[in-house]
Amino acid sequence: QEKGAQVITDCRVESVVIEGGHATGVRAKNGWTRHFFPADLVVLAAGGLGTPVILDNSGIPCEPRLFVDPVLCVAARSPKSMQHKDITMPFVSIQEHIILSPYFDHLSFFFNRDWRLHVGDIVSIMIKLADDGLGSISSQGVDKGLTDQDRRRLDEGVVICKEILRRFGACDEDMFLGTVIAGHPGGMLPLTEKEASSFHSDRLPENLYVADASLLPKSLGNPPILTIIAMAKRISKICQN
């Protein structure tokens, strides 16, 4: 902003305007009004769910390779454990296709009937899965489910989590599962080995870049925030040149 940038809030980009194979700006909705914002360079960073929709609206197809890093928590009754006040994911156990970590699942607590205990009497362990990249999102909605392999890997994680909870003194009849939720969507504009140095997909106009998890070729199975930050910084340097 100190160098003249303008930040526009409450504004949703709907599509990139492409003329003659060149991005000329974006169409966006601000309140009840639609605007065209001209630009000589466009960088989309609307996330693994947002960017594919904008590209779809712009006539640029993505690949049906959506991953979401499914999350499932295995919980047990543990009086006065007060896990909901602990630091989220204080440490991680890395398995072959999943990671495990202490994590209080607030979404399941509020929306899953199996979690109808006092908030301070629940302890839970999170399973985060590197899922198969099979799925898509467009202006028509999301099409994503768990594959048989995804379900097997989640089931393997449930077995491990229950054994951990038993070692802490929990009984099987006091254990319950959370709701499967999505963690880190991405993968629908995966960079190829050829594109890795330029961070620019061949299906995009030369002055249109993407800087989010849409570029990841597969699920990391771990929180991707540092990877996304590094990627965005790299793309910003490329654009400056």
PENORRA-V58901 format. One record per run of one state. SS is the DSSP state (2 for helix, 1 for strand, 0 for the rest). FROM is the first residue (numbers start at 1). TO is the last residue. If there is no record, write none. Layout:
SS:FROM:TO  SS:FROM:TO
//
This chain:
0:1:10  1:11:19  0:20:21  1:22:30  0:31:32  1:33:38  0:39:41  1:42:44  0:45:46  2:47:57  0:58:64  1:65:65  0:66:66  1:67:67  0:68:69  1:70:77  0:78:82  2:83:85  0:86:92  1:93:94  0:95:97  1:98:102  0:103:105  2:106:111  0:112:112  2:113:115  0:116:118  2:119:121  1:122:129  0:130:134  1:135:138  0:139:140  1:141:144  0:145:147  2:148:167  0:168:171  2:172:174  1:175:177  0:178:180  1:181:182  0:183:185  1:186:186  0:187:207  1:208:210  0:211:212  2:213:215  0:216:224  2:225:240  0:241:241
//
